[in-house]
Amino acid sequence: MSTEYQSTTGSQAKTVAVIDGTNPRRSKAELRADAMTARTELARTLDAIEYKLNLPRQLRYRARLLNLRLYRLGEDNPAALAGIAVAAALVAGAAVWLGVKTVQDR
């Protein structure tokens, strides 16, 4: 009985044939290469998990991305950037006004 398993490593895919439950004979070099590939894949996976769980790093990345997008918007369409700035100022002003009004009413 012959069974084939497909293993995906990064951008490479390889098929390993298993005949009667035993693996084909492989050289030490092939085994070392597979071990190195597995270590590299594990390191990438751990880096990705760390990146996802590191909230301060995520916030810094998002802030830089926002700055870059606003800079590009300012270069491409300064009027749109000015409109966004005016809208943000109005929202901030309204929030402050509502806060002051709420404190005065108490």
N, C-alpha and C positions, 0 to 999 in steps of 0.2 A: 504494500500500500504506500503510495507516494502522496505527500501533502506539501503544498507550497505556502509559505508565509511571506508577506510583503512587509518590509521594514522601511520607514521613511526617516532619513536622517538629513535635516536641513533641506537642501534643494535636491538631494540625491535619493533615489529609491532603489532598493536592491531586493531581489527575491532569493530566499534561501530555501532550498529543497530539503525536506526531511523525509528520509526513506526508512520506513519501519521504526520510527521513533528515535533514530540516531542521527546526529548531525554529521555532515560530511567532514572529513579530515581537513584541518586548516593549519597553516603554518603559524609559527610564533609571530612572524611579522604581521600577518593578517589579524591575529588575535590582539596584538599590541595596537594596531591601527584602529580596530573596533573599540578597544578600551579608550583610546585617546578621543575618538569621536564621541563616545558616550560621556566622557568627562566634559568635553566641550559643550555638548548639548545640555548636560546638567548645569554647568556654569551659566549658560545663557538663560535657562529656565529660572534659576535662582536669582539672577540679575533682574529678570522681568518681574518676578514676584516682589523683590525688594523695591523696585521702581514703583510698582502699583501701590504698595503699602506705605511708602514714604510720602506722607501728606505735605510736609513743608517743601519738599523737592517738587511735587506736583504743582503746588501753588506758585512757586518761583517760575516753573516752566510755563504755566498758563499766563502769568503776568507778563513774561517776556514775549509770549506769542501775541497777547493783546496789544502790547506796545508796538510790536512789529507791524501788526495789521493796521493800527491807527496811523503809524508813520506812513505806510504805503497808501492808505486812504488819503492822507494829507498831501502826499505827492501827486496822486492821481486826480483827486477831486477835493480841493480845499474847501469849497462851499459846503459839501456834505459833512466834512469834519467840523466846520464851524457850527453847523446846525446841530450836530451831536453835542458839541460843547455847550451850546445855549440850552438845549433840552436838559442836559445833566445839571446845569446851574439852576434851572427852574425847578427841577425835582428836589435838589438839595435845599433850595430856598423855601419851597413849600413844606418840606419836612421840618425845617427849623421853625418856620412860622407856626405850623400845627403844634409842635412841641411847646413853644412859648405860649401859645393860646391855651393849651391844655393846662399848663402850670398856672396861668393867670386865673382860670376859671375855678380852680380849687379853692 
